[in-house]
Amino acid sequence: MAAAMDKLGTAQNRIVPIFITIDPERDKPEVLKKYLAAFGPRFMGSPARRTKLHRWKRNIGSSPRKQPLQGGTYSMDHSSVII
């Protein structure tokens, strides 16, 4: 995503990329801030409420799933959607 933004040149100044978490229980503001820093300062994050997350998933056709990992942790499988 950051590379695509760079290719836009000055047109990227009209775009604000926003990541919406699919795991609001884990992705607290401090976690999102650290994650988004890898993409650059223009990228914003939004911790969605559970009710809005369900509506959002239905509207864009995303269906994230929690996948257990060894050691008691988990990852989130999800589709990529750019609107």
Contacts in CASP RR format, 6 or more apart in sequence:
PFRMAT RR
TARGET T0000
AUTHOR 0000-0000-0000
METHOD contacts of the structure
MODEL  1
MAAAMDKLGTAQNRIVPIFITIDPERDKPEVLKKYLAAFGPRFMGSPARR
TKLHRWKRNIGSSPRKQPLQGGTYSMDHSSVII
1 17 0 8 1.000
1 39 0 8 1.000
1 43 0 8 1.000
1 82 0 8 1.000
2 39 0 8 1.000
2 40 0 8 1.000
2 43 0 8 1.000
5 12 0 8 1.000
5 15 0 8 1.000
5 17 0 8 1.000
5 42 0 8 1.000
6 12 0 8 1.000
8 15 0 8 1.000
12 42 0 8 1.000
15 42 0 8 1.000
16 42 0 8 1.000
16 44 0 8 1.000
17 39 0 8 1.000
17 42 0 8 1.000
17 43 0 8 1.000
17 44 0 8 1.000
18 43 0 8 1.000
18 44 0 8 1.000
18 45 0 8 1.000
18 46 0 8 1.000
19 32 0 8 1.000
19 35 0 8 1.000
19 36 0 8 1.000
19 43 0 8 1.000
19 44 0 8 1.000
19 45 0 8 1.000
19 46 0 8 1.000
20 45 0 8 1.000
20 46 0 8 1.000
20 48 0 8 1.000
20 53 0 8 1.000
20 56 0 8 1.000
21 27 0 8 1.000
21 32 0 8 1.000
21 45 0 8 1.000
21 46 0 8 1.000
21 47 0 8 1.000
21 48 0 8 1.000
21 53 0 8 1.000
22 48 0 8 1.000
22 53 0 8 1.000
22 57 0 8 1.000
22 62 0 8 1.000
22 64 0 8 1.000
22 76 0 8 1.000
22 78 0 8 1.000
23 64 0 8 1.000
23 66 0 8 1.000
23 76 0 8 1.000
24 47 0 8 1.000
24 48 0 8 1.000
24 49 0 8 1.000
24 50 0 8 1.000
24 53 0 8 1.000
27 35 0 8 1.000
27 47 0 8 1.000
28 47 0 8 1.000
29 47 0 8 1.000
32 45 0 8 1.000
32 46 0 8 1.000
32 47 0 8 1.000
36 43 0 8 1.000
36 44 0 8 1.000
36 45 0 8 1.000
48 56 0 8 1.000
56 62 0 8 1.000
57 63 0 8 1.000
57 64 0 8 1.000
60 81 0 8 1.000
60 83 0 8 1.000
61 79 0 8 1.000
61 81 0 8 1.000
62 78 0 8 1.000
62 79 0 8 1.000
62 81 0 8 1.000
63 78 0 8 1.000
63 79 0 8 1.000
64 76 0 8 1.000
64 77 0 8 1.000
64 78 0 8 1.000
64 79 0 8 1.000
65 76 0 8 1.000
65 77 0 8 1.000
65 78 0 8 1.000
66 74 0 8 1.000
66 75 0 8 1.000
66 76 0 8 1.000
66 77 0 8 1.000
67 74 0 8 1.000
67 75 0 8 1.000
67 76 0 8 1.000
67 77 0 8 1.000
68 74 0 8 1.000
69 75 0 8 1.000
END
